[in-house]
């Protein structure tokens, strides 16, 4: 009997080690992955896209957060943003009128990108196709970290849901998931989640009063005490707080907005002057890159009279909407991302197109002191670029580079042959016929293909920078406005972007918390450290459900639910708080010289509807957002000692 007494504490410890730590009202089966069949967790199933060639998915018995097991997704090699992960294999019944909380714990190991995986919730509906209700990019974390996501305002015909975790990037690292919960949210849960979402705002310590340069006829960049500044023509430093100057024509805005404008401002010039004053009243001090050319006339008049003015940035879009034959292509002749496709930088016809586009766009603004700089492109797609080397001119250049390296085709065959494939090319020209492709990181082809990827990016950077600098020598030449989509691949070429005077980043926060996540901030830090150049946030924004622009049922005009749905928050009040948090974070970063909000007016056109504006579809300001903008802009200008 005494021996049993000694065993009892041990038995209790063992039971505690395997007990499910998730709450009893959790609706998911096997949420801690403790029940297994072989290496597979019960009630969960793998989800692997056909384009995912390699991955490791299953239960790991090392380093679980609780119990004995966690799920591990690792060593993913795919293409075309293919996904590899797991999902709950049994749909969980849900009530459309109920609010739920989806939470989980995770940690990451050696992932190449700071937003390495996604957490998804798919809702099944009675009268419609299944709907990806929530998709959030999750920040890397070497330590176990919990994420909580509120699921509310489900579709009226929602009947069930499933949760999933997916890696959609090529990585040699791993993601571990444990203790997943999907449950009804009590008021206490909602209050706790709201507290978790609130982050302390960073201090803004930069001081413009410490910096003075001699006057010049252009905007410049300067660094002082580790802080970067945008320098005005009068030699005074500033920090660009920008948004868009537009006119609400039929292509861009709703009928109700156009009606409001035409009734009050039949002359477009009068309207633009009115909006100019409104933007100044909201506390902005710059026009962003998408601003209509006509606002330049207003700026010019004010500049020549010696009045304060809003400087302007402009997007050249040297590669936007180019013909497919001018774009980078894969082995099947496919182009990546349509209007955002990366060009074939060796193609002389693209170079001619870009030269003509630059000349026509720059002509009216050349040597204008109030024009801060030119963005060469917007959101061109360079993800998987090492696979898109087979366009006519780039393909021939690639083969020429291989011939210069290996000299003899027998040497290339020997170097490339491996467990993945044996090569017996009879000539270098035969490579253009077969168009091979790397199969994994240790495939010998990967070295040559990624080396040529760098060659393509360098050719693009050098050509676009030199083209614009020749056309308008005194203006800043700013990189293509990089977005999060291809960022997971930029680590192979990021140093090459340093030729640009300024690096541009378009970033739309995931809004899991108020402000940018640690992963989003790490993206900005990586861009700066790897290029040594300052950054400008060329687009950012957030949206709210209460705008009425996110109808989950069919739209009367057949428009799809906008992609910004995955980042929406509940109310304009929340949107206002997020504005304050994000712009304060941007201003606190010594390498960021400005942030431009997208956009002035809500998007409500024949093809798209989205809550992106400061003004709603009836041209009325969103009061909470405008109040926050005015207050935080005044506070930041005061803290930074910005000149008028």
QUICORBEL-V489901 format. One record per residue. N is the residue number from 0. OMEGA is omega in degrees with one decimal (* if undefined). Layout:
BEGIN
n-><N/N>
omega-><OMEGA/OMEGA>
END
This chain:
BEGIN
n-><0/1/2/3/4/5/6/7/8/9/10/11/12/13/14/15/16/17/18/19/20/21/22/23/24/25/26/27/28/29/30/31/32/33/34/35/36/37/38/39/40/41/42/43/44/45/46/47/48/49/50/51/52/53/54/55/56/57/58/59/60/61/62/63/64/65/66/67/68/69/70/71/72/73/74/75/76/77/78/79/80/81/82/83/84/85/86/87/88/89/90/91/92/93/94/95/96/97/98/99/100/101/102/103/104/105/106/107/108/109/110/111/112/113/114/115/116/117/118/119/120/121/122/123/124/125/126/127/128/129/130/131/132/133/134/135/136/137/138/139/140/141/142/143/144/145/146/147/148/149/150/151/152/153/154/155/156/157/158/159/160/161/162/163/164/165/166/167/168/169/170/171/172/173/174/175/176/177/178/179/180/181/182/183/184/185/186/187/188/189/190/191/192/193/194/195/196/197/198/199/200/201/202/203/204/205/206/207/208/209/210/211/212/213/214/215/216/217/218/219/220/221/222/223/224/225/226/227/228/229/230/231/232/233/234/235/236/237/238/239/240/241/242/243/244/245/246/247/248/249/250/251/252/253/254/255/256/257/258/259/260/261/262/263/264/265/266/267/268/269/270/271/272/273/274/275/276/277/278/279/280/281/282/283/284/285/286/287/288/289/290/291/292/293/294/295/296/297/298/299/300/301/302/303/304/305/306/307/308/309/310/311/312/313/314/315/316/317/318/319/320/321/322/323/324/325/326/327/328/329/330/331/332/333/334/335/336/337/338/339/340/341/342/343/344/345/346/347/348/349/350/351/352/353/354/355/356/357/358/359/360/361/362/363/364/365/366/367/368/369/370/371/372/373/374/375/376/377/378/379/380/381/382/383/384/385/386/387/388/389/390/391/392/393/394/395/396/397/398/399/400/401/402/403/404/405/406/407/408/409/410/411/412/413/414/415/416/417/418/419/420/421/422/423/424/425/426/427/428/429/430/431/432/433/434/435/436/437/438/439/440/441/442/443/444/445/446/447/448/449/450/451/452/453/454/455/456/457/458/459/460/461/462/463/464/465/466/467/468/469/470/471/472/473/474/475/476/477/478/479/480/481/482/483/484/485/486/487/488/489/490/491/492/493/494/495/496/497/498/499/500/501/502/503/504/505/506/507/508/509/510/511/512/513/514/515/516/517/518/519/520/521/522/523/524/525/526/527/528/529/530/531/532/533/534/535/536/537/538/539/540/541/542/543/544/545/546/547/548/549/550/551/552/553/554/555/556/557/558/559/560/561/562/563/564/565/566/567/568/569/570/571/572/573/574/575/576/577/578/579/580/581/582/583/584/585/586/587/588/589/590/591/592/593/594/595/596/597/598/599/600/601/602/603/604/605/606/607/608/609/610/611/612/613/614/615/616/617/618/619/620/621/622/623/624/625/626/627/628/629/630/631/632/633/634/635/636/637/638/639/640/641/642/643>
omega-><-179.5/179.2/178.2/178.0/177.1/-177.5/-173.6/178.1/179.5/179.2/178.6/179.6/179.5/179.2/179.5/-178.1/-176.6/-179.0/178.0/-178.2/-179.0/-174.0/-177.0/180.0/176.2/-176.1/-179.0/175.1/176.7/-173.0/178.4/176.2/-178.0/178.2/-176.0/166.7/-171.1/179.4/-174.5/177.3/177.0/177.1/174.7/178.6/177.8/173.0/-175.7/179.2/179.7/-179.1/175.6/-174.8/-177.1/171.0/174.8/-178.8/178.1/-179.9/171.9/179.5/179.3/171.9/176.8/176.9/178.4/-178.8/-176.6/-167.7/164.5/174.3/-178.5/173.2/-169.9/172.2/-176.3/173.7/178.0/178.7/178.0/-178.9/178.0/-174.2/173.2/-179.0/-179.8/173.1/175.3/-172.7/178.7/-179.8/-179.1/177.3/177.4/177.9/-177.1/-177.6/-175.8/175.1/-177.9/171.6/174.1/-179.1/179.0/174.1/-179.2/164.6/-177.3/-179.2/169.9/175.0/-174.8/-174.1/-171.6/172.3/-163.4/-178.6/-178.7/172.3/-171.7/170.5/177.7/-179.3/175.9/-169.7/-178.5/-172.1/-177.8/175.5/175.2/-168.7/175.8/-171.3/-178.3/174.2/-176.9/174.5/-172.2/-177.7/174.4/179.5/178.7/178.2/177.7/-177.3/178.4/172.7/177.3/-178.0/179.1/177.6/-179.9/-177.3/175.8/176.0/-175.9/-179.6/178.4/179.4/-178.1/-178.2/171.1/178.0/-177.1/174.9/-174.3/170.0/-179.3/178.1/176.4/-175.9/171.8/-178.9/-177.3/176.3/177.7/-179.1/177.8/170.3/-177.6/-176.6/166.6/-175.6/173.3/-178.3/172.7/177.3/177.8/177.7/-177.4/178.8/178.4/179.1/-179.9/177.1/178.4/-177.3/-177.9/176.9/174.5/179.0/179.9/177.3/174.2/-171.3/-179.2/-174.4/-177.6/-177.6/-178.1/-172.1/173.6/174.9/176.1/176.9/177.6/-178.3/-176.3/170.3/179.8/175.0/177.7/177.4/177.8/179.9/177.2/-179.7/179.3/179.9/166.7/-174.8/-179.8/176.8/178.9/177.3/-178.7/-179.9/175.8/175.1/-168.4/174.6/-167.5/167.9/-167.5/170.6/-176.2/169.6/-173.1/177.1/-173.2/-177.1/-169.3/-166.7/-176.7/175.1/-178.4/177.5/179.7/179.0/-180.0/-177.3/-175.8/178.6/-174.4/-175.8/179.7/176.5/-177.8/-179.1/178.0/179.6/-178.0/176.6/179.2/-179.4/175.8/-179.9/-179.8/179.5/175.9/-179.6/177.8/175.6/177.0/179.3/-179.3/168.3/-177.7/-172.1/-179.1/-177.2/178.4/178.8/-173.6/177.5/175.8/179.2/178.1/-179.6/-178.9/-179.9/-179.1/-179.3/-177.1/178.4/-178.6/177.9/171.8/-175.7/174.9/176.3/-175.9/167.4/178.7/175.9/179.6/-178.2/-176.9/-178.4/-174.7/174.7/176.9/-180.0/-177.6/-177.6/177.4/-172.7/170.4/-175.6/176.5/-174.6/177.8/-178.9/-177.9/178.6/179.4/165.0/168.9/-174.4/178.6/-174.7/174.7/-179.4/167.2/-170.9/178.9/-176.7/-178.2/179.1/173.7/179.6/176.7/177.4/-178.2/179.9/178.6/179.4/179.4/-177.7/-177.8/-177.6/-173.5/-171.4/-175.3/-173.7/-177.1/176.3/175.5/-177.0/-176.6/174.5/-173.7/-176.4/-177.5/167.2/-174.6/-177.3/177.4/170.9/173.7/-170.5/177.4/175.2/179.7/-173.0/179.5/175.3/-175.9/-175.6/-168.4/170.9/-169.5/-173.4/179.7/178.4/179.1/177.8/177.9/-179.3/176.5/177.4/178.2/-179.7/177.1/-179.0/-171.3/179.3/-177.9/-176.9/178.5/178.6/176.4/178.8/-179.6/-177.4/-175.3/-175.7/-177.0/177.4/-177.9/-179.5/173.3/-176.1/-179.6/177.4/176.6/178.0/177.4/179.3/179.5/178.6/179.6/178.6/-175.8/-179.2/179.1/-177.2/179.2/-178.2/-178.2/179.9/-176.9/171.7/-178.3/179.6/-173.7/-179.9/-177.8/-178.6/178.9/173.6/178.6/172.8/177.3/179.0/179.7/-179.5/179.1/179.2/178.8/-178.0/-177.7/-177.0/-176.3/179.0/-176.7/179.8/-176.7/-179.8/175.8/-175.7/-177.9/-166.9/-173.8/-179.5/174.3/173.9/-170.3/-176.9/165.9/-179.0/-174.2/176.6/-174.1/-174.6/-178.2/-174.3/-177.4/179.8/-172.9/-178.0/-179.1/-174.5/-167.9/-178.7/-177.0/-178.9/-174.8/177.8/-180.0/178.9/-172.5/179.9/-177.2/-179.4/169.1/-176.4/178.3/-173.8/177.7/176.1/169.4/173.9/177.6/-177.1/-179.7/177.8/178.5/178.5/178.5/176.4/178.6/175.6/179.6/-179.8/179.7/178.4/-178.5/-175.2/-175.8/178.4/-174.7/-176.7/175.4/-179.0/165.9/176.5/-170.0/170.9/167.6/179.9/175.2/-172.1/-179.3/-177.8/-174.4/174.1/-177.7/-176.0/-178.7/178.6/-176.7/175.2/-178.1/175.0/-177.3/-179.7/178.6/-179.6/178.2/172.5/-174.0/-179.5/-179.9/176.7/-175.9/178.1/-173.6/170.4/-171.2/-168.2/174.9/175.5/176.5/178.4/178.9/179.1/179.0/175.9/-179.7/-177.0/-174.4/-176.7/174.0/175.9/179.4/-176.4/-179.1/-178.5/-173.8/-177.9/177.9/-175.5/176.6/179.8/-174.9/-178.2/175.6/15.3/-178.8/-172.6/174.7/178.3/178.3/-174.4/179.8/-175.7/-174.5/173.4/-177.8/178.6/179.9/-168.4/167.9/177.0/179.0/-175.4/174.4/179.1/177.5/179.6/169.1/-169.1/-179.8/-179.6/-179.2/178.1/178.9/-179.9/-177.3/-177.7/-175.3/176.6/178.9/-178.6/-178.9/178.6/179.1/-179.5/-176.8/-177.1/-179.4/177.6/177.6/*>
END
